[in-house]
Amino acid sequence: MPLKLVSHPLVADRLGYLRDKSTTPPQFRDLLQQLGFFLFYEASRECSHLREADVVTPLGWTTRTIFDDKRIVLVPILRAGLGMLELILRIVPNAEIYHVGIYRDEKTLKPIVYYSNLSSSISGKDVFILDPMVATAGSVAKCHEMVKAFNPRTIITLCAIISPEGAHILEKEAPDMQIYAASLDAGLTENGYIYPGLGDAGDRYFGNVRT
């Protein structure tokens, strides 16, 4: 399970604002979308669905590289994963989108699947799992298991922050999956939240933070 930390000034800047508890929900939404865009940009280097074609310029002709985004599959884990989807679609508008609904049991910390529309259409394609926070990694590990059953070419997870505990679990349970993250944080609290983290990404994105 290769874990690749994306080191870039713009990524670090956006992540810093996402962590800030004074960041408003509208600001948080915009920042998370931007971060998802940057992570996908880096991770898309793993895709090999390229072909060349002739192109006529105002002064002559040359060859161009075409990125076949119809071979891209985006799988946001509901609900927070939706926060990384919009800007990615701007650059791969023909990507297929499937949704997986998983929540974490607050007592056992185990993943509970409540929705999935995955299909055999993803076979042979590059699948990107979107989940801003990989804490105990149960949701991502379960999603990986579900996606892998359809034989994709690659499985890549994009996340803002991952915990050492989560990285260790995925190394054992999903060794074939690549992970692109903006940060590897210090660890987990006793309640299974990433520290220092950025809070509950879903609540902050959708404006459901309790005060």
Backbone bond lengths (Angstrom), bond angles and torsions (degrees), N, CA, C in turn:
res aa  C-N    CA-C-N  psi(-1)  N-CA   C-N-CA  omega(-1)  CA-C   N-CA-C  phi
1 M - - - 1.457 - - 1.515 110.11 -
2 P 1.317 118.60 87.69 1.461 119.82 178.45 1.530 110.88 -66.30
3 L 1.330 116.36 122.90 1.461 121.89 174.12 1.514 107.51 -102.09
4 K 1.322 116.53 119.46 1.455 121.26 -178.55 1.522 109.31 -114.82
5 L 1.329 115.85 115.21 1.454 121.09 176.86 1.521 108.67 -86.76
6 V 1.307 116.19 123.04 1.461 121.39 -176.85 1.522 108.88 -81.93
7 S 1.313 115.48 109.32 1.463 121.43 -178.45 1.522 109.29 -100.70
8 H 1.318 115.70 105.63 1.464 121.13 -179.86 1.524 107.96 -154.64
9 P 1.321 118.18 139.50 1.469 120.53 -178.56 1.529 113.63 -54.97
10 L 1.335 117.96 -39.30 1.457 120.41 -179.02 1.525 111.50 -69.59
11 V 1.326 116.86 -36.25 1.461 120.93 176.70 1.525 109.85 -64.95
12 A 1.321 116.65 -46.26 1.464 120.90 179.32 1.526 111.32 -61.67
13 D 1.322 116.57 -39.61 1.464 121.11 179.70 1.522 110.92 -63.35
14 R 1.331 117.60 -50.22 1.467 120.95 -178.88 1.520 111.29 -63.12
15 L 1.321 116.67 -40.67 1.458 119.75 -179.54 1.525 110.84 -63.47
16 G 1.322 116.59 -39.29 1.459 120.04 178.87 1.517 112.32 -60.19
17 Y 1.322 117.10 -42.93 1.464 120.75 177.76 1.527 111.42 -68.79
18 L 1.326 117.66 -35.32 1.463 120.74 176.87 1.523 111.35 -63.43
19 R 1.307 117.39 -35.85 1.467 121.22 179.51 1.533 111.86 -69.34
20 D 1.310 117.14 -32.21 1.464 122.51 -173.49 1.530 110.87 -62.30
21 K 1.326 117.25 120.87 1.463 120.50 -177.13 1.519 112.71 -67.43
22 S 1.333 117.81 -15.91 1.464 120.45 179.03 1.529 112.63 -85.74
23 T 1.325 117.65 -5.66 1.470 121.06 177.53 1.527 109.59 -66.16
24 T 1.316 117.28 127.87 1.464 121.83 -176.94 1.528 111.13 -77.79
25 P 1.345 118.27 159.95 1.469 120.02 177.88 1.528 114.06 -54.20
26 P 1.348 120.52 -44.43 1.472 118.50 177.33 1.527 112.77 -60.87
27 Q 1.337 116.36 -40.12 1.462 119.86 177.42 1.523 110.46 -66.13
28 F 1.334 116.26 -41.89 1.460 121.59 -178.67 1.526 110.26 -60.85
29 R 1.325 116.50 -43.12 1.468 120.25 -179.95 1.522 110.95 -59.73
30 D 1.314 115.98 -47.87 1.460 120.78 -178.12 1.524 110.98 -63.31
31 L 1.322 116.69 -42.20 1.466 121.25 -178.35 1.525 111.60 -66.82
32 L 1.340 116.68 -41.83 1.464 119.45 -179.04 1.522 110.68 -67.23
33 Q 1.332 117.07 -38.21 1.461 119.93 176.45 1.527 110.58 -62.08
34 Q 1.329 116.45 -43.01 1.461 119.87 178.96 1.526 111.04 -63.25
35 L 1.320 116.37 -42.50 1.463 119.72 -179.57 1.524 110.73 -63.89
36 G 1.329 116.83 -41.36 1.458 120.24 176.39 1.518 111.79 -59.20
37 F 1.333 116.41 -40.17 1.467 122.16 177.16 1.522 110.69 -59.87
38 F 1.343 117.07 -48.73 1.464 120.80 -178.16 1.530 111.53 -63.47
39 L 1.325 116.80 -40.90 1.464 120.45 -179.80 1.527 110.67 -65.57
40 F 1.337 116.37 -42.50 1.465 119.10 178.77 1.519 110.90 -64.59
41 Y 1.317 116.79 -40.21 1.463 120.86 178.94 1.524 110.33 -54.93
42 E 1.332 116.63 -45.72 1.467 120.29 179.57 1.520 111.25 -68.80
43 A 1.325 116.65 -44.75 1.463 120.34 -174.74 1.523 112.94 -70.95
44 S 1.322 117.48 -25.09 1.469 120.20 -177.95 1.523 112.59 -66.45
45 R 1.329 116.69 -10.16 1.466 119.58 174.05 1.528 111.09 -62.39
46 E 1.347 116.35 -22.75 1.461 121.05 -179.01 1.527 111.95 -75.58
47 C 1.317 117.42 -13.39 1.467 121.05 -177.11 1.529 110.47 -81.61
48 S 1.304 116.04 142.98 1.469 120.18 -177.95 1.525 112.26 -121.35
49 H 1.315 116.27 15.80 1.466 119.54 -177.93 1.525 109.47 -84.78
50 L 1.322 115.35 70.35 1.459 121.92 -177.76 1.526 109.98 -120.70
51 R 1.317 115.09 149.93 1.461 120.03 172.98 1.525 108.24 -149.08
52 E 1.316 115.60 159.56 1.457 120.25 179.96 1.523 110.37 -108.32
53 A 1.316 114.97 149.63 1.464 120.89 178.41 1.522 108.61 -148.70
54 D 1.317 115.53 157.09 1.464 120.02 176.97 1.524 109.97 -75.05
55 V 1.322 115.74 146.91 1.456 120.64 175.79 1.525 108.52 -139.64
56 V 1.314 115.85 137.51 1.463 121.54 179.16 1.526 108.74 -94.30
57 T 1.324 116.65 123.87 1.459 122.21 177.07 1.531 109.15 -98.23
58 P 1.319 119.09 171.50 1.470 120.09 176.49 1.524 113.41 -59.22
59 L 1.349 116.80 -19.69 1.464 119.76 -176.41 1.525 114.07 -114.42
60 G 1.318 117.55 0.05 1.462 118.52 -178.34 1.514 110.68 162.91
61 W 1.320 115.98 -137.76 1.454 119.66 178.16 1.512 109.92 -145.65
62 T 1.337 115.37 158.65 1.457 122.61 176.39 1.523 107.30 -155.70
63 T 1.304 117.35 -171.62 1.462 120.62 176.75 1.522 109.21 -106.40
64 R 1.311 115.39 151.99 1.462 121.29 178.16 1.515 109.23 -127.37
65 T 1.320 116.06 155.46 1.461 122.12 175.29 1.518 108.71 -98.67
66 I 1.317 116.15 131.27 1.462 121.73 179.39 1.524 108.85 -111.55
67 F 1.324 115.61 125.00 1.461 122.79 177.31 1.524 107.32 -93.68
68 D 1.330 116.69 115.70 1.461 121.21 -175.58 1.524 109.89 -82.65
69 D 1.337 116.35 90.34 1.462 119.11 -176.94 1.526 112.99 -75.16
70 K 1.328 117.60 -4.98 1.460 119.44 174.21 1.528 111.43 -72.36
71 R 1.332 115.73 -9.99 1.471 120.52 177.56 1.526 111.46 -97.67
72 I 1.336 115.94 9.83 1.459 121.73 179.66 1.525 109.51 -103.42
73 V 1.319 116.16 136.84 1.463 122.39 176.93 1.526 108.51 -124.98
74 L 1.311 116.56 129.69 1.459 122.18 178.50 1.526 108.90 -111.15
75 V 1.332 115.94 128.11 1.464 120.98 -178.32 1.527 109.40 -126.38
76 P 1.331 117.84 88.99 1.460 119.02 174.64 1.525 110.55 -74.27
77 I 1.329 115.88 133.55 1.459 120.34 173.37 1.526 106.95 -82.98
78 L 1.328 115.92 121.07 1.463 120.45 -178.22 1.529 110.74 -68.84
79 R 1.327 114.39 139.96 1.455 124.10 3.76 1.523 111.85 -106.19
80 A 1.338 116.97 -23.12 1.471 121.23 -172.33 1.526 112.73 -61.33
81 G 1.335 117.19 -29.83 1.458 120.13 -178.82 1.517 113.44 -61.63
82 L 1.341 116.29 -23.72 1.464 120.00 177.41 1.523 111.33 -61.82
83 G 1.323 115.79 -25.82 1.456 120.66 -178.55 1.511 114.73 -69.49
84 M 1.328 117.73 -6.78 1.461 121.24 179.88 1.524 112.04 -111.33
85 L 1.320 116.68 3.81 1.467 120.53 -167.27 1.528 114.92 -87.72
86 E 1.317 117.41 -42.66 1.469 121.31 -165.43 1.526 114.47 -58.64
87 L 1.329 117.43 -51.39 1.464 119.14 -176.72 1.523 112.16 -71.94
88 I 1.325 117.19 -28.75 1.467 119.29 175.37 1.526 109.58 -61.78
89 L 1.328 116.08 -40.00 1.466 119.98 -179.96 1.519 112.37 -65.85
90 R 1.318 117.00 -21.32 1.463 119.01 178.05 1.529 111.11 -64.69
91 I 1.339 116.65 -32.54 1.464 119.30 -177.07 1.529 113.03 -101.38
92 V 1.334 117.32 -15.47 1.474 120.24 173.67 1.533 107.81 -131.32
93 P 1.333 117.21 67.09 1.467 120.84 -173.58 1.522 114.69 -65.10
94 N 1.328 117.19 -18.99 1.464 120.13 -179.53 1.524 113.11 -94.97
95 A 1.322 116.82 6.40 1.464 120.18 179.23 1.527 110.45 -64.83
96 E 1.324 115.47 147.40 1.465 120.32 173.48 1.525 108.17 -81.57
97 I 1.327 116.12 146.66 1.461 121.04 178.99 1.522 109.20 -124.81
98 Y 1.326 115.21 128.04 1.461 121.24 173.59 1.524 107.43 -127.58
99 H 1.316 115.90 155.18 1.457 120.36 -177.71 1.526 110.33 -120.92
100 V 1.319 114.50 140.17 1.460 121.03 174.11 1.526 107.36 -125.76
101 G 1.320 115.86 123.33 1.465 120.76 178.88 1.517 110.39 -99.46
102 I 1.309 116.17 116.73 1.465 121.95 179.81 1.523 108.00 -137.63
103 Y 1.323 116.37 133.95 1.460 118.60 171.54 1.522 109.29 -125.59
104 R 1.314 115.12 158.55 1.460 120.78 -177.49 1.520 109.92 -98.64
105 D 1.321 116.41 124.05 1.458 120.76 174.55 1.525 108.56 -62.59
106 E 1.317 117.40 120.78 1.460 121.00 -173.45 1.527 113.24 -68.31
107 K 1.331 117.25 -18.68 1.468 119.74 178.88 1.525 111.62 -90.08
108 T 1.327 116.22 -46.65 1.466 119.65 -176.60 1.525 112.56 -94.76
109 L 1.345 116.96 -16.02 1.470 123.96 -175.52 1.532 112.43 63.91
110 K 1.346 116.40 16.66 1.461 121.01 179.68 1.537 110.14 -89.03
111 P 1.340 117.34 149.17 1.466 120.09 -179.88 1.525 112.30 -77.52
112 I 1.322 115.94 137.57 1.459 122.64 176.41 1.528 108.06 -119.41
113 V 1.326 116.82 119.34 1.463 121.45 179.93 1.526 109.30 -87.17
114 Y 1.332 117.16 126.88 1.462 120.45 178.50 1.524 112.73 -120.80
115 Y 1.353 117.32 -7.77 1.465 119.03 179.29 1.520 110.33 -161.20
116 S 1.334 116.09 144.21 1.468 122.01 172.12 1.523 109.02 -162.01
117 N 1.332 116.01 134.37 1.468 119.64 172.44 1.528 110.80 -121.23
118 L 1.339 116.65 26.22 1.460 121.58 176.26 1.527 109.86 -58.49
119 S 1.329 116.21 147.83 1.461 119.57 179.58 1.523 110.53 -142.88
120 S 1.322 115.44 170.50 1.463 121.29 -179.40 1.521 112.16 -66.04
121 S 1.317 118.23 -8.61 1.464 122.28 179.09 1.520 112.10 -61.41
122 I 1.335 117.52 -21.52 1.466 119.82 -176.65 1.528 112.43 -82.45
123 S 1.311 117.58 -3.68 1.464 120.68 -179.62 1.524 111.21 -57.82
124 G 1.326 116.45 129.85 1.454 122.09 177.31 1.513 115.12 78.83
125 K 1.326 117.93 4.04 1.464 121.38 -177.22 1.531 111.13 -106.75
126 D 1.328 115.61 168.56 1.462 121.50 177.78 1.520 108.79 -90.99
127 V 1.319 116.00 117.93 1.461 121.66 -176.03 1.525 110.28 -104.93
128 F 1.324 115.58 129.86 1.463 122.15 177.36 1.524 108.69 -113.28
129 I 1.321 115.92 114.11 1.462 121.50 174.77 1.525 107.86 -85.94
130 L 1.321 116.64 129.94 1.459 121.45 -178.00 1.527 109.72 -110.46
131 D 1.322 116.53 119.81 1.468 121.82 178.20 1.528 108.09 -156.01
132 P 1.323 118.60 110.18 1.468 120.21 -173.28 1.518 115.06 -58.06
133 M 1.345 117.14 -38.23 1.459 120.78 -174.25 1.524 110.69 -122.01
134 V 1.317 116.92 119.47 1.464 121.37 175.58 1.521 106.67 -109.25
135 A 1.313 115.49 97.43 1.468 121.57 -175.13 1.528 110.02 -96.37
136 T 1.341 116.37 -86.64 1.466 119.61 176.41 1.523 111.28 -78.55
137 A 1.322 116.74 -12.62 1.479 124.82 175.03 1.519 114.01 72.72
138 G 1.328 117.43 5.88 1.454 119.17 -179.74 1.521 113.37 -61.30
139 S 1.330 116.64 -42.03 1.466 120.51 -178.31 1.525 111.49 -66.09
140 V 1.333 116.50 -44.87 1.463 119.89 -179.37 1.523 110.79 -67.42
141 A 1.333 116.91 -40.68 1.464 120.09 179.05 1.529 110.60 -62.05
142 K 1.331 116.20 -41.69 1.465 120.09 179.31 1.518 110.82 -67.53
143 C 1.333 117.06 -42.49 1.466 120.75 178.52 1.528 110.58 -62.78
144 H 1.324 116.76 -41.47 1.464 121.12 176.94 1.525 110.55 -58.13
145 E 1.322 116.09 -44.54 1.466 120.64 179.52 1.522 111.07 -60.44
146 M 1.329 116.36 -42.64 1.461 121.14 -178.84 1.526 111.41 -68.23
147 V 1.327 116.42 -42.15 1.463 120.81 179.88 1.522 110.98 -67.21
148 K 1.323 116.33 -42.91 1.463 120.92 -176.08 1.524 112.10 -61.03
149 A 1.325 117.04 -27.24 1.465 121.02 179.90 1.529 112.05 -61.74
150 F 1.338 116.97 -18.95 1.467 121.13 -179.28 1.531 112.53 -101.05
151 N 1.319 117.67 11.30 1.471 123.58 172.91 1.528 115.08 55.87
152 P 1.326 117.67 57.82 1.467 119.32 174.57 1.521 110.69 -73.24
153 R 1.330 116.61 166.50 1.469 119.69 176.92 1.521 110.48 -71.10
154 T 1.315 116.49 -47.99 1.463 121.23 177.19 1.522 109.03 -141.05
155 I 1.330 115.12 157.47 1.464 121.63 172.75 1.524 107.07 -127.02
156 I 1.315 116.05 124.24 1.460 122.00 -178.96 1.524 108.13 -129.44
157 T 1.315 116.88 131.58 1.463 120.93 175.67 1.519 109.95 -103.50
158 L 1.328 115.99 134.00 1.458 122.45 175.14 1.522 108.25 -109.75
159 C 1.320 116.70 127.20 1.462 120.20 179.37 1.518 110.35 -145.25
160 A 1.320 115.73 151.32 1.462 120.20 176.34 1.521 110.01 -72.27
161 I 1.335 115.53 -47.57 1.462 120.88 -175.04 1.524 109.53 -138.09
162 I 1.323 115.95 140.51 1.459 122.08 174.02 1.523 108.50 -129.74
163 S 1.322 116.37 145.79 1.464 121.09 177.25 1.522 109.97 -91.39
164 P 1.330 118.23 156.66 1.468 120.16 175.38 1.522 111.58 -59.44
165 E 1.345 115.97 -37.56 1.459 119.75 179.42 1.526 110.80 -64.19
166 G 1.327 116.01 -42.74 1.458 119.98 178.49 1.513 112.40 -64.70
167 A 1.330 116.07 -41.25 1.464 120.38 178.76 1.524 110.65 -62.25
168 H 1.334 116.41 -39.39 1.466 120.87 -179.59 1.530 110.70 -65.67
169 I 1.327 116.29 -42.58 1.462 120.26 179.62 1.527 111.19 -63.47
170 L 1.325 116.65 -44.47 1.466 119.73 -178.94 1.524 111.82 -68.70
171 E 1.317 116.43 -29.38 1.464 119.46 176.19 1.524 110.56 -61.75
172 K 1.336 116.26 -33.81 1.462 121.00 179.64 1.530 112.36 -85.29
173 E 1.333 116.60 -41.86 1.457 120.41 -171.86 1.529 114.40 -92.93
174 A 1.327 117.08 -20.01 1.470 119.95 -179.23 1.524 110.19 -140.55
175 P 1.338 117.02 59.81 1.471 119.87 -174.67 1.523 114.38 -64.43
176 D 1.330 117.06 -18.91 1.465 120.72 -179.06 1.524 112.92 -87.61
177 M 1.314 116.99 -7.08 1.463 120.86 -175.53 1.523 111.07 -92.22
178 Q 1.325 116.04 140.03 1.455 121.32 174.54 1.525 109.41 -97.54
179 I 1.322 116.11 146.81 1.461 121.31 -179.49 1.517 109.28 -127.32
180 Y 1.317 115.27 129.06 1.463 121.68 173.51 1.522 107.40 -112.60
181 A 1.320 116.17 121.16 1.462 121.48 -176.95 1.518 110.61 -132.69
182 A 1.328 115.46 154.15 1.460 120.21 176.30 1.519 111.41 -84.89
183 S 1.345 116.93 -24.81 1.466 119.59 -178.02 1.519 111.55 -156.11
184 L 1.324 115.38 143.59 1.461 123.43 168.05 1.519 105.38 -105.27
185 D 1.344 116.61 106.25 1.463 120.04 -173.87 1.527 112.17 -83.39
186 A 1.327 115.25 -179.63 1.468 121.05 -170.42 1.518 113.50 -67.79
187 G 1.336 117.42 -40.97 1.455 118.84 -177.24 1.512 111.76 168.67
188 L 1.356 115.38 -160.49 1.456 121.92 -178.11 1.520 111.05 -114.64
189 T 1.337 115.65 149.08 1.455 120.72 171.90 1.526 108.18 -78.46
190 E 1.325 116.38 174.61 1.466 119.59 -179.96 1.524 111.78 -66.05
191 N 1.339 116.63 -17.81 1.463 120.94 177.67 1.524 112.86 -94.14
192 G 1.333 116.54 4.59 1.454 119.93 176.38 1.507 115.40 84.40
193 Y 1.340 117.47 20.08 1.459 121.13 176.45 1.524 110.26 -99.31
194 I 1.331 116.03 146.91 1.460 120.27 -179.13 1.521 110.24 -71.77
195 Y 1.338 115.18 134.73 1.459 122.12 176.84 1.529 109.50 -118.07
196 P 1.343 119.87 134.98 1.468 127.05 -3.62 1.520 114.12 -74.09
197 G 1.320 118.44 -21.16 1.458 122.40 171.53 1.513 114.90 59.42
198 L 1.336 114.13 -151.21 1.466 121.10 177.63 1.520 111.44 -147.80
199 G 1.343 115.97 16.38 1.453 120.07 -177.07 1.518 111.10 87.02
200 D 1.327 116.68 -161.83 1.463 122.26 178.86 1.527 108.48 -84.18
201 A 1.323 116.84 108.63 1.467 121.13 -175.02 1.524 111.95 -60.59
202 G 1.322 117.12 -40.21 1.457 120.49 179.94 1.516 112.20 -64.41
203 D 1.327 116.66 -46.79 1.462 120.75 178.87 1.521 111.44 -61.42
204 R 1.322 116.57 -42.83 1.463 119.75 -178.10 1.530 111.17 -70.41
205 Y 1.315 117.33 -36.83 1.470 121.03 179.91 1.531 111.29 -67.21
206 F 1.339 116.02 -43.00 1.459 120.17 -175.78 1.528 113.39 -94.53
207 G 1.331 116.70 6.01 1.457 120.39 175.80 1.509 114.51 71.86
208 N 1.342 117.08 31.04 1.466 121.09 -178.47 1.521 113.25 -103.56
209 V 1.324 117.13 19.83 1.458 120.49 -177.80 1.518 109.37 -70.72
210 R 1.331 115.84 128.14 1.467 120.85 178.13 1.520 109.50 -84.01
211 T 1.308 116.72 136.71 1.466 121.24 179.12 1.512 110.55 -115.57
